[in-house]
Every structure is written in structure tokens, then in C-alpha cells.
């Protein structure tokens, strides 16, 4: 899976003087806390989001080789804000939508199964981004599962 962030659209809530709106942001636009303290650039938030398990799981659930564009939306759990310069106002972020081109390569591999004593095994060889790989999964008698991928 390869994704490239091309556009970040932030939905901000209305204020007493301004309507709700969607704002296209740049990576260096700052994010602020409720008290007006600068937290950091939104580009860092976006990087953390696209590298998160949430994003990976969502994108892989949508994966098709013919898919060429992705959209990922996130709603913050804590109150965070963008600052509008004219008039200077903190705008609460309702959601962040990340868009861009993507590429999925789906590989088939023959999975073998077996047992070693009381441990169940599954393994397969495949190719990941042009490199040979071995996939091994185990489940012990207590039901504890482990997975490993070894690039060769």
C-alpha cells in the first residue's frame, strides 16, 4: 500500500460571528489548544494519522488494486482549534479529511497449515514490494496468537 497526502480539508464549527466551513490547510498551519496555546503544525497531526493503526486498518479494509484515490476522515476526541487571522479567532476543529492518490498491490499466496505438538501453525512464502518474504502465524494451547513476517 502506498498513499500520498495531496489535500487536507479541516471542517471547523461555527462561532457566534462565523458560519461553519471547510478549510484547506497547509502542513505548517498551527493547531491550538482550548487556552490558545499552540500545539504544533497540522502536518505533524496528519503524519501521525496516516501512520496510525486506525488509518492502516481502514485503508486495508477498502483495498482494491484498481483503487487510485483515498479519503480518510478523523474526528478529534479533544477540543483542538485552527486560528483564523481576519478576524483573529480560534475555530474549533470538527473533523480532518485527508485525500490523495494511492496504490494497493494485492498478492496471493498459498497458505499451509500444520501443528507442532499443541501449537497450530500457518505459513506461506510471498513477495512484498519485490522482496521475498515468509509469513508465519502460531496459536498455542491457550489461544495466544502470534504473527511474524520475515523479509529475505
Number of C-alpha atoms within 10 A of each C-alpha: 13 9 16 14 16 10 16 23 17 23 20 22 16 14 12 5 7 12 9 14 14 16 14 12 16 13 14 11 14 18 23 22 16 13 9 14 10 15 13 14 15 21 18 14 16 18 12 12 18 17 11 12 11 12 16 13 11 12 19 11 9 11 18 13 13 10 13 14 12 18 14 16 14 15 13 10 8 9 12 21 24 23 17 10 8 6 9 8 15 20 22 22 23 20 18 24 17 20 18 15 15 19 17 17 14 11 10 9 12 9 12 11 13 11 12 9 8 10 15 16 18 15 18 15 18 17 14 13 10 7 9 12 16 15 16 18 15 19 16 15 10 8 10 9 13 11 12 11 13 10 13 8
